[in-house]
Amino acid sequence: MSSSLLLSVVTFVYLLAALLYVCHFTFKVRVLGPMATAVTVAGFLINTAGIILRWVESYQLGVGHAPLSNMYESLVFFAWAIILIYLLIEWRSGYRSIGSFATPLAFWTMAYASFSSLDSNIQPLIPALKSNWLIAHVLTCFFGYAAFGVSCAISIMYLIKRRQKKRTSRGLMDLIPETGVLEDISYRTILIGFVMLSAGIITGSVWAHSAWGAYWSWDPKETWSLITWLMYATLLHARLMRGWEGKRIAVLSIVGFACVLFTYFGVNFLLSGLHSYGSS
């Protein structure tokens, strides 16, 4: 079985996991919760195996490099990182309802990678990518993106729960953690994402200097990475120094992830620059 076929299977496993989490959340069937977790873990393991197999295949083709070099491979790793972060949150908090909002993000990511027109073939690295900094830069950036994605999902849950608390009726929202719990988990996840994105920008700058002779070139990807970093820096500053909390922080988290998505997709498809190879 090829890595591309294995990773296509992951798409359907994540879809099943998302459906199980949503059904567990919607119909309050207890048995579906552990089933959803088990399917998610299985999908994560298959995703891991697919990444490793793709890495092995690249060496068999004589081009040997980490599977992090184009849009298809980055999407696969993005989904993997989202699920890893979510599973850690579920393990530490025990709140499976978060899976109803987090796992669909991983499914949509893998669905786009598997069923869009993106080239899934393993290709040789272009000269600029032939660097030991590739793994460090991509890993840190995408762990940051994944953390921000999960935080965005939790922030949406927070806004839904907050709106529901203003009403007297009870129902599905009883399965969502209290707003204070959601806010704390979202904040901690953003902290992790901010640290990882900061490391990604630093490693990218060092890599750029070795590849192009300058630490910073105001390339569209670099510019939007800085905008995203400043967005989350503003969020953290507002919370820590200005005492912002609740709805305002949740909205900033969602806006911040919109910046992440434009940095990831918008720059690749709408703007040209040194990072345009990422759209291949």
VOVO-93086 format. One record per residue (C-alpha): x, y, z; residue number from 1. Coordinates in nm, 4 decimals. Layout:
REM residues N
SITE|X|Y|Z|NUM
...
//
This chain:
REM residues 280
SITE|0.0000|0.0000|0.0000|1
SITE|0.1360|0.3415|-0.0975|2
SITE|0.1496|0.6309|0.1451|3
SITE|-0.0996|0.8319|-0.0638|4
SITE|-0.3572|0.5523|-0.0435|5
SITE|-0.2956|0.5085|0.3292|6
SITE|-0.3377|0.8804|0.3883|7
SITE|-0.6584|0.8795|0.1840|8
SITE|-0.7915|0.6161|0.4249|9
SITE|-0.7098|0.8537|0.7111|10
SITE|-0.9540|1.1049|0.5630|11
SITE|-1.2460|0.8629|0.6083|12
SITE|-1.1282|0.7560|0.9538|13
SITE|-1.1261|1.1187|1.0681|14
SITE|-1.4706|1.1630|0.9122|15
SITE|-1.6004|0.8655|1.1108|16
SITE|-1.4403|1.0021|1.4280|17
SITE|-1.6017|1.3425|1.3722|18
SITE|-1.9432|1.1835|1.3132|19
SITE|-1.9110|0.9735|1.6288|20
SITE|-1.8158|1.2774|1.8365|21
SITE|-2.1055|1.4774|1.6923|22
SITE|-2.3509|1.1913|1.7554|23
SITE|-2.2173|1.1480|2.1074|24
SITE|-2.2659|1.5204|2.1625|25
SITE|-2.6073|1.5403|1.9926|26
SITE|-2.7781|1.2240|2.1151|27
SITE|-2.5960|1.1857|2.4488|28
SITE|-2.5141|0.8191|2.3836|29
SITE|-2.2377|0.7326|2.6296|30
SITE|-2.0937|0.4406|2.4349|31
SITE|-2.0216|0.6629|2.1334|32
SITE|-1.7728|0.8716|2.3319|33
SITE|-1.5125|0.5967|2.3873|34
SITE|-1.5760|0.4732|2.0320|35
SITE|-1.5018|0.8204|1.8943|36
SITE|-1.1803|0.8386|2.0933|37
SITE|-1.0723|0.4933|1.9771|38
SITE|-1.1388|0.5796|1.6120|39
SITE|-0.9504|0.9083|1.6503|40
SITE|-0.6496|0.7296|1.7992|41
SITE|-0.6642|0.4739|1.5158|42
SITE|-0.6743|0.7557|1.2600|43
SITE|-0.3805|0.9260|1.4285|44
SITE|-0.1759|0.6050|1.4175|45
SITE|-0.2598|0.5495|1.0496|46
SITE|-0.1740|0.9128|0.9805|47
SITE|0.1607|0.8619|1.1553|48
SITE|0.2268|0.5440|0.9577|49
SITE|0.1421|0.7265|0.6339|50
SITE|0.3891|1.0053|0.7069|51
SITE|0.6638|0.7576|0.7947|52
SITE|0.5905|0.5467|0.4853|53
SITE|0.6029|0.8552|0.2627|54
SITE|0.9412|0.9424|0.4138|55
SITE|1.0678|0.5897|0.3384|56
SITE|0.9285|0.6065|-0.0154|57
SITE|1.1178|0.9284|-0.0808|58
SITE|1.4443|0.7473|-0.0054|59
SITE|1.3401|0.4563|-0.2244|60
SITE|1.2917|0.7062|-0.5088|61
SITE|1.6371|0.8490|-0.4447|62
SITE|1.5220|1.1950|-0.3367|63
SITE|1.5205|1.1252|0.0390|64
SITE|1.3680|1.4106|0.2399|65
SITE|1.1158|1.4666|0.5184|66
SITE|0.7554|1.4733|0.3863|67
SITE|0.7100|1.8428|0.4619|68
SITE|0.8044|2.0062|0.1339|69
SITE|0.4784|2.0974|-0.0440|70
SITE|0.1148|2.1848|0.0182|71
SITE|-0.0067|1.8232|0.0167|72
SITE|0.2533|1.7079|0.2683|73
SITE|0.2037|2.0114|0.4911|74
SITE|-0.1732|1.9510|0.4998|75
SITE|-0.1151|1.5902|0.6049|76
SITE|0.1134|1.7035|0.8853|77
SITE|-0.1287|1.9832|0.9812|78
SITE|-0.4089|1.7294|1.0310|79
SITE|-0.1733|1.5023|1.2269|80
SITE|-0.0752|1.7880|1.4593|81
SITE|-0.4384|1.8929|1.5142|82
SITE|-0.5331|1.5425|1.6237|83
SITE|-0.2271|1.5098|1.8464|84
SITE|-0.3073|1.8345|2.0278|85
SITE|-0.6745|1.7438|2.0586|86
SITE|-0.5998|1.3975|2.1995|87
SITE|-0.3685|1.5506|2.4582|88
SITE|-0.6448|1.7933|2.5595|89
SITE|-0.9001|1.5128|2.5833|90
SITE|-0.6584|1.3004|2.7855|91
SITE|-0.5853|1.5817|3.0307|92
SITE|-0.9353|1.7284|3.0564|93
SITE|-1.1653|1.4343|2.9822|94
SITE|-1.4022|1.6541|2.7779|95
SITE|-1.4943|1.4597|2.4637|96
SITE|-1.7405|1.7241|2.3473|97
SITE|-1.4414|1.9269|2.2256|98
SITE|-1.3872|1.6534|1.9681|99
SITE|-1.7133|1.7527|1.7983|100
SITE|-1.5477|2.0811|1.7029|101
SITE|-1.1792|1.9818|1.6701|102
SITE|-1.1878|1.6585|1.4677|103
SITE|-1.3907|1.8086|1.1786|104
SITE|-1.1020|2.0504|1.1255|105
SITE|-0.8624|1.7589|1.0799|106
SITE|-1.1105|1.5869|0.8458|107
SITE|-1.1533|1.8972|0.6276|108
SITE|-0.7757|1.9339|0.6104|109
SITE|-0.7237|1.5744|0.4985|110
SITE|-1.0205|1.5924|0.2601|111
SITE|-0.8683|1.8923|0.0878|112
SITE|-0.5310|1.7191|0.0666|113
SITE|-0.6824|1.3963|-0.0703|114
SITE|-0.9535|1.5181|-0.3069|115
SITE|-0.8317|1.8521|-0.4413|116
SITE|-0.6089|1.9002|-0.7438|117
SITE|-0.2959|1.9125|-0.5293|118
SITE|-0.0086|1.6970|-0.6555|119
SITE|0.0483|1.4134|-0.4078|120
SITE|0.3525|1.2722|-0.5885|121
SITE|0.6868|1.2701|-0.4103|122
SITE|0.9169|1.5182|-0.5812|123
SITE|1.2814|1.6217|-0.5355|124
SITE|1.3421|1.9255|-0.3184|125
SITE|1.4064|2.2544|-0.4898|126
SITE|1.7503|2.4003|-0.3998|127
SITE|1.6118|2.6487|-0.1441|128
SITE|1.4533|2.3649|0.0558|129
SITE|1.7683|2.1534|0.0770|130
SITE|1.8542|2.2502|0.4310|131
SITE|1.8653|2.0961|0.7754|132
SITE|1.6378|2.3828|0.8840|133
SITE|1.3447|2.2401|0.6851|134
SITE|1.2227|2.0046|0.9564|135
SITE|1.2700|2.2493|1.2446|136
SITE|1.0959|2.5341|1.0625|137
SITE|0.7974|2.3385|0.9318|138
SITE|0.7426|2.1415|1.2532|139
SITE|0.7342|2.4498|1.4743|140
SITE|0.5153|2.6522|1.2373|141
SITE|0.2577|2.3801|1.1885|142
SITE|0.2410|2.2824|1.5529|143
SITE|0.1666|2.6496|1.6116|144
SITE|-0.0993|2.6526|1.3383|145
SITE|-0.2570|2.3355|1.4782|146
SITE|-0.2678|2.4760|1.8311|147
SITE|-0.4343|2.7921|1.7016|148
SITE|-0.6837|2.5800|1.5067|149
SITE|-0.7852|2.3808|1.8143|150
SITE|-0.8036|2.7022|2.0165|151
SITE|-1.0352|2.8511|1.7529|152
SITE|-1.2631|2.5462|1.7798|153
SITE|-1.2709|2.5828|2.1586|154
SITE|-1.3414|2.9560|2.1262|155
SITE|-1.6429|2.8791|1.9067|156
SITE|-1.7613|2.6381|2.1755|157
SITE|-1.7115|2.9121|2.4336|158
SITE|-1.9282|3.1583|2.2409|159
SITE|-2.2019|2.8971|2.1959|160
SITE|-2.1926|2.8041|2.5648|161
SITE|-2.1907|3.1674|2.6717|162
SITE|-2.4963|3.2408|2.4603|163
SITE|-2.6761|2.9351|2.5964|164
SITE|-2.6064|3.0316|2.9602|165
SITE|-2.8171|3.3423|2.9109|166
SITE|-3.1183|3.1195|2.8544|167
SITE|-3.3031|2.9076|3.1049|168
SITE|-3.3430|2.6049|2.8778|169
SITE|-3.1081|2.3103|2.9113|170
SITE|-3.0091|2.0501|2.6576|171
SITE|-2.7108|1.9724|2.4397|172
SITE|-2.5084|2.2559|2.5910|173
SITE|-2.4909|2.0626|2.9176|174
SITE|-2.2256|1.8442|2.7531|175
SITE|-2.0031|2.1431|2.6763|176
SITE|-1.7618|2.2323|2.9582|177
SITE|-1.8265|2.5477|3.1567|178
SITE|-1.7108|2.8729|3.0026|179
SITE|-1.4305|2.9122|3.2560|180
SITE|-1.2894|2.5698|3.1657|181
SITE|-1.3092|2.6421|2.7935|182
SITE|-1.1428|2.9787|2.8365|183
SITE|-0.8571|2.8255|3.0339|184
SITE|-0.7988|2.5447|2.7812|185
SITE|-0.8124|2.7905|2.4909|186
SITE|-0.5645|3.0243|2.6602|187
SITE|-0.3166|2.7449|2.7333|188
SITE|-0.3464|2.6193|2.3757|189
SITE|-0.2822|2.9693|2.2389|190
SITE|0.0282|2.9977|2.4574|191
SITE|0.1633|2.6760|2.3081|192
SITE|0.0820|2.7953|1.9574|193
SITE|0.2445|3.1330|2.0159|194
SITE|0.5667|2.9780|2.1421|195
SITE|0.5772|2.7370|1.8484|196
SITE|0.5025|3.0074|1.5906|197
SITE|0.7727|3.2277|1.7436|198
SITE|1.0186|2.9408|1.7093|199
SITE|0.9002|2.8871|1.3512|200
SITE|0.9634|3.2513|1.2584|201
SITE|1.3088|3.2433|1.4194|202
SITE|1.4131|2.9190|1.2467|203
SITE|1.2695|3.0510|0.9204|204
SITE|1.4759|3.3686|0.9500|205
SITE|1.7962|3.1739|1.0085|206
SITE|1.7107|2.9452|0.7169|207
SITE|1.6351|3.2454|0.4921|208
SITE|1.9755|3.3937|0.5717|209
SITE|2.1512|3.0731|0.4714|210
SITE|1.9382|3.0280|0.1571|211
SITE|1.8899|3.3832|0.0314|212
SITE|2.1440|3.5882|0.2264|213
SITE|1.8941|3.7902|0.4325|214
SITE|1.7137|3.7185|0.7578|215
SITE|1.4007|3.9044|0.6456|216
SITE|1.2869|3.9961|0.2948|217
SITE|0.9271|4.1127|0.3522|218
SITE|0.8102|3.8259|0.1374|219
SITE|0.4250|3.7932|0.1536|220
SITE|0.4516|3.4766|0.3629|221
SITE|0.6945|3.6436|0.6029|222
SITE|0.4754|3.9524|0.6251|223
SITE|0.1591|3.7573|0.6996|224
SITE|0.3427|3.5350|0.9483|225
SITE|0.4406|3.8540|1.1305|226
SITE|0.0811|3.9821|1.1143|227
SITE|-0.0401|3.6529|1.2616|228
SITE|0.2255|3.6650|1.5334|229
SITE|0.1283|4.0245|1.6197|230
SITE|-0.2390|3.9243|1.6315|231
SITE|-0.1747|3.6588|1.8941|232
SITE|0.0763|3.8797|2.0764|233
SITE|-0.2008|4.1400|2.1026|234
SITE|-0.4389|3.8746|2.2364|235
SITE|-0.1939|3.7635|2.5031|236
SITE|-0.1079|4.1226|2.5962|237
SITE|-0.4766|4.2132|2.6232|238
SITE|-0.5394|3.9178|2.8535|239
SITE|-0.2317|3.9478|3.0723|240
SITE|-0.1887|4.3257|3.0927|241
SITE|-0.5326|4.4675|3.0193|242
SITE|-0.7409|4.2019|3.1891|243
SITE|-0.9425|4.1098|2.8826|244
SITE|-1.1282|3.7809|2.9061|245
SITE|-1.4380|3.6002|2.7915|246
SITE|-1.6019|3.6992|2.4650|247
SITE|-1.3356|3.9481|2.3535|248
SITE|-1.0548|3.6921|2.3825|249
SITE|-1.2645|3.4260|2.2073|250
SITE|-1.3327|3.6622|1.9160|251
SITE|-0.9623|3.7516|1.8918|252
SITE|-0.8789|3.3805|1.8854|253
SITE|-1.1135|3.3251|1.5904|254
SITE|-0.9773|3.6305|1.4066|255
SITE|-0.6247|3.5086|1.4776|256
SITE|-0.6954|3.1726|1.3174|257
SITE|-0.8413|3.3526|1.0155|258
SITE|-0.4988|3.5193|0.9854|259
SITE|-0.3386|3.1744|1.0095|260
SITE|-0.5553|3.0445|0.7257|261
SITE|-0.4680|3.3389|0.5043|262
SITE|-0.0991|3.2987|0.5856|263
SITE|-0.1241|2.9308|0.4948|264
SITE|-0.3616|2.9312|0.1956|265
SITE|-0.4188|3.2893|0.0862|266
SITE|-0.0533|3.3779|0.0451|267
SITE|0.0179|3.0612|-0.1530|268
SITE|-0.2689|3.1036|-0.3973|269
SITE|-0.3201|3.4795|-0.4162|270
SITE|0.0254|3.6301|-0.3676|271
SITE|0.3570|3.5445|-0.5262|272
SITE|0.6891|3.5360|-0.3485|273
SITE|0.9770|3.3259|-0.2302|274
SITE|0.7347|3.0806|-0.0643|275
SITE|0.5164|3.0251|-0.3721|276
SITE|0.6532|2.6735|-0.4055|277
SITE|0.4265|2.5830|-0.1139|278
SITE|0.1276|2.5750|-0.3453|279
SITE|0.2604|2.2832|-0.5443|280
//
